[in-house]
Amino acid sequence: MKILGLVDDLFLIAKVEGAISKANLSIKFLSAEDILKREFDYVIVDMEHEDAFNVIEKFPDKALCFGSHVKTDLFQKAGLLGCKRVFARSVFFDKLSELLR
């Protein structure tokens, strides 16, 4: 399974890598520009990344999105773009290995 990530916060990158490794998988973090050119199964998107919604708009069915639970506008925007897997950070990290099955 090929998993890409659009996350630039080092703390969140470490959390994503930890959750991914628990599922015996690996992830490659790339720029949005590079993600838009690649083939993959899933893309993990931090909705607070400046290019998050460019990626979500292009790949709503492959996007697994997370963000701060207080930024409800981001959740709405992802939903309007067709993304159905949008989670608060805390829930996302607890469910990530389950979501990738």
C-alpha positions in Angstrom: 0.0 0.0 0.0 1.4 3.4 -1.0 0.7 6.2 1.5 1.7 9.8 1.1 1.5 12.6 3.6 1.0 16.4 3.4 2.1 17.5 6.9 4.8 20.0 7.7 4.7 20.2 11.5 7.5 18.0 12.8 5.5 17.0 15.9 2.6 15.8 13.7 4.9 14.1 11.3 6.3 12.0 14.2 2.8 11.2 15.4 1.7 10.1 11.9 4.9 8.0 11.4 4.3 6.3 14.8 0.7 5.5 14.0 1.6 4.2 10.5 4.4 2.0 11.8 2.0 0.4 14.3 0.1 -0.8 11.2 3.4 -2.1 9.7 3.1 0.4 6.9 5.3 3.3 5.7 4.6 6.8 4.5 6.4 9.3 2.3 5.9 13.0 3.1 5.9 15.2 0.0 4.9 18.7 -1.2 1.4 19.2 -2.6 3.0 19.7 -6.0 4.6 16.3 -5.8 1.5 14.6 -4.4 -0.5 15.8 -7.4 1.8 14.0 -9.8 1.9 10.6 -8.0 0.0 7.4 -7.8 -1.0 6.3 -4.3 -3.6 4.5 -2.2 -4.1 7.2 0.5 -2.9 10.7 1.3 -2.8 11.9 4.9 -3.6 15.6 5.0 -3.2 18.1 7.8 -6.0 20.5 7.0 -3.9 23.4 8.4 -1.3 22.9 5.7 -1.4 25.8 3.2 -1.9 23.4 0.3 -4.3 21.0 2.0 -7.4 21.9 0.1 -5.7 21.7 -3.3 -4.9 18.0 -2.5 -8.3 17.3 -1.0 -10.1 18.7 -4.0 -8.1 16.5 -6.4 -8.3 13.3 -4.3 -11.3 13.5 -2.0 -11.7 9.7 -2.0 -8.1 9.0 -1.1 -7.7 11.7 1.5 -7.6 11.0 5.2 -7.8 14.4 6.8 -7.2 15.7 10.3 -7.2 19.1 12.1 -7.9 20.9 15.3 -11.3 20.2 16.6 -12.0 23.9 17.1 -11.4 24.8 13.4 -14.8 23.6 12.3 -14.5 25.7 9.1 -11.8 23.3 7.9 -14.0 20.3 8.5 -16.8 21.9 6.5 -14.6 22.9 3.6 -13.2 19.3 3.3 -16.7 17.9 3.4 -17.9 20.3 0.7 -15.0 19.1 -1.5 -16.2 15.5 -1.1 -13.9 14.2 1.6 -15.7 11.8 3.9 -12.8 10.9 6.2 -12.2 14.0 8.2 -11.2 13.8 11.9 -10.2 15.8 14.9 -6.5 15.2 15.6 -7.0 13.1 18.7 -9.5 10.8 17.0 -7.4 10.6 13.9 -4.3 9.3 15.6 -6.3 6.7 17.6 -8.1 5.4 14.4 -5.4 5.7 11.8 -4.3 2.1 11.7 -7.9 1.0 11.5 -8.6 3.5 8.6 -5.8 2.0 6.5 -7.2 -1.5 6.5 
